[in-house]
Amino acid sequence: MHRTMFDTPVVSALLRGLARLTLKLLGWKYVGGLPPGVRKCVMIAAPHTSNWDLPYTLLVALALDIKIYWMGKDTIFSFPFRRVMMWTGGIPVDRSKSNDMVAASAQQLKDAASLVLVVPPEGTRSKVTYWKTGFYWIAHTAGVPILLGYLDFAKKEGGIARAFTPTGDIEKDMLEIRAFYATVTGRKPQNFHGE
């Protein structure tokens, strides 16, 4: 994986302090963290309802001292923003091509010594009827847990609620995952469906 802002000791320490201060000034709390022993996982980024989700996700990740890589549509990696997006941990995804992102992402998780891959299940900020299931199959294929990451704009709280181990019974597992997110309020709640 490419180098990010999380990799440089002095810079990452300064950014961590700045992120904690910024969240405090904004009235936000950051909670949770990586469960003990978890070095590789897929983290759900939900609800994804606004352009503000990425900056807040990065602030919370920095505050919790968690190095993340996040997936985003390739159009936001266009010039002149590409280097900045990659530096923040971004991985461009070309949704117009039928490439097998699940298999490729699962293989990266298997090969890595440590990797926290953040995936928004909606795949877009707009309202969707159903969640995409790529995040689930990436985790299941790689044999890693799913972390329930969240940003609750009503509570001004962001973090990681808990780890979830996918069983392969996606219908049953998604009911449990969705039950948690049903109580989380995105910045634009009207854009969140959560199914």
RAURRA-V848390 format. One record per residue. N is the residue number from 1. RES is the residue in one small letter. PSI is psi as a letter, one per 40 degrees, with the letter a starting at -180 (NA if undefined). D_CENTER is the distance of its C-alpha to the mean C-alpha in Angstrom with 2 decimals. Layout:
# RAURRA-V848390
N&RES&PSI&D_CENTER ; N&RES&PSI&D_CENTER
This chain:
# RAURRA-V848390
1&m&i&16.17 ; 2&h&i&17.05 ; 3&r&i&17.57 ; 4&t&a&15.31 ; 5&m&e&15.98 ; 6&f&e&14.92 ; 7&d&d&17.84 ; 8&t&h&20.85 ; 9&p&d&22.25 ; 10&v&d&24.03 ; 11&v&d&21.60 ; 12&s&d&18.56 ; 13&a&d&20.83 ; 14&l&d&21.95 ; 15&l&d&18.52 ; 16&r&d&17.52 ; 17&g&d&20.74 ; 18&l&d&20.30 ; 19&a&d&16.83 ; 20&r&d&18.43 ; 21&l&d&21.45 ; 22&t&d&19.70 ; 23&l&d&17.81 ; 24&k&d&21.20 ; 25&l&d&23.09 ; 26&l&e&20.87 ; 27&g&e&21.48 ; 28&w&i&17.95 ; 29&k&i&17.32 ; 30&y&h&14.53 ; 31&v&i&14.78 ; 32&g&a&14.12 ; 33&g&a&12.88 ; 34&l&h&12.74 ; 35&p&i&15.51 ; 36&p&h&18.68 ; 37&g&e&19.05 ; 38&v&h&15.49 ; 39&r&d&14.94 ; 40&k&h&13.04 ; 41&c&i&10.36 ; 42&v&h&7.64 ; 43&m&h&4.88 ; 44&i&h&4.96 ; 45&a&g&3.82 ; 46&a&i&7.59 ; 47&p&i&10.12 ; 48&h&g&9.58 ; 49&t&e&13.18 ; 50&s&i&13.84 ; 51&n&e&13.73 ; 52&w&e&13.31 ; 53&d&d&9.70 ; 54&l&d&8.72 ; 55&p&d&11.50 ; 56&y&d&10.82 ; 57&t&d&7.23 ; 58&l&d&9.15 ; 59&l&d&12.04 ; 60&v&d&10.62 ; 61&a&d&9.20 ; 62&l&d&12.67 ; 63&a&d&14.50 ; 64&l&e&13.34 ; 65&d&f&14.13 ; 66&i&h&11.10 ; 67&k&h&10.91 ; 68&i&i&7.62 ; 69&y&h&7.74 ; 70&w&i&5.79 ; 71&m&h&7.82 ; 72&g&i&10.00 ; 73&k&i&13.53 ; 74&d&d&16.19 ; 75&t&d&18.20 ; 76&i&e&16.16 ; 77&f&e&17.03 ; 78&s&i&20.70 ; 79&f&h&23.28 ; 80&p&e&23.36 ; 81&f&e&19.59 ; 82&r&d&18.71 ; 83&r&d&19.34 ; 84&v&d&17.41 ; 85&m&d&14.26 ; 86&m&d&14.71 ; 87&w&d&15.54 ; 88&t&e&12.31 ; 89&g&e&10.58 ; 90&g&i&10.47 ; 91&i&h&11.57 ; 92&p&h&13.76 ; 93&v&h&14.17 ; 94&d&h&17.62 ; 95&r&e&17.54 ; 96&s&e&21.33 ; 97&k&i&22.02 ; 98&s&f&22.13 ; 99&n&i&20.75 ; 100&d&g&19.41 ; 101&m&d&15.73 ; 102&v&d&15.40 ; 103&a&d&18.23 ; 104&a&d&17.33 ; 105&s&d&13.76 ; 106&a&d&15.31 ; 107&q&d&18.07 ; 108&q&d&16.02 ; 109&l&d&14.55 ; 110&k&d&18.17 ; 111&d&d&19.60 ; 112&a&i&17.45 ; 113&a&d&18.68 ; 114&s&h&15.26 ; 115&l&h&11.80 ; 116&v&h&8.26 ; 117&l&h&6.51 ; 118&v&h&2.87 ; 119&v&h&4.65 ; 120&p&h&5.99 ; 121&p&d&9.07 ; 122&e&d&11.43 ; 123&g&e&11.24 ; 124&t&i&12.86 ; 125&r&e&13.47 ; 126&s&i&16.81 ; 127&k&h&17.87 ; 128&v&i&17.70 ; 129&t&d&19.87 ; 130&y&i&17.79 ; 131&w&i&14.25 ; 132&k&i&13.92 ; 133&t&e&14.06 ; 134&g&d&12.84 ; 135&f&d&9.82 ; 136&y&d&12.68 ; 137&w&d&15.17 ; 138&i&d&13.21 ; 139&a&d&12.90 ; 140&h&d&16.45 ; 141&t&d&17.96 ; 142&a&e&16.71 ; 143&g&f&17.75 ; 144&v&i&14.71 ; 145&p&i&13.26 ; 146&i&h&10.31 ; 147&l&h&8.82 ; 148&l&g&8.88 ; 149&g&i&6.57 ; 150&y&i&8.26 ; 151&l&h&10.14 ; 152&d&h&13.77 ; 153&f&d&15.89 ; 154&a&d&19.06 ; 155&k&e&18.85 ; 156&k&f&17.26 ; 157&e&h&14.99 ; 158&g&i&11.41 ; 159&g&a&10.17 ; 160&i&h&9.94 ; 161&a&d&12.65 ; 162&r&i&13.43 ; 163&a&i&13.16 ; 164&f&h&14.34 ; 165&t&h&16.40 ; 166&p&h&16.75 ; 167&t&e&20.50 ; 168&g&e&20.93 ; 169&d&g&22.22 ; 170&i&d&19.46 ; 171&e&d&21.42 ; 172&k&d&21.90 ; 173&d&d&18.42 ; 174&m&d&16.86 ; 175&l&d&19.41 ; 176&e&d&18.24 ; 177&i&d&14.53 ; 178&r&d&15.65 ; 179&a&d&18.11 ; 180&f&d&15.62 ; 181&y&e&13.81 ; 182&a&d&17.35 ; 183&t&e&17.91 ; 184&v&h&14.97 ; 185&t&h&16.02 ; 186&g&i&14.05 ; 187&r&d&15.77 ; 188&k&g&17.61 ; 189&p&d&18.15 ; 190&q&e&20.43 ; 191&n&e&17.66 ; 192&f&h&15.93 ; 193&h&d&17.53 ; 194&g&f&15.24 ; 195&e&NA&17.31
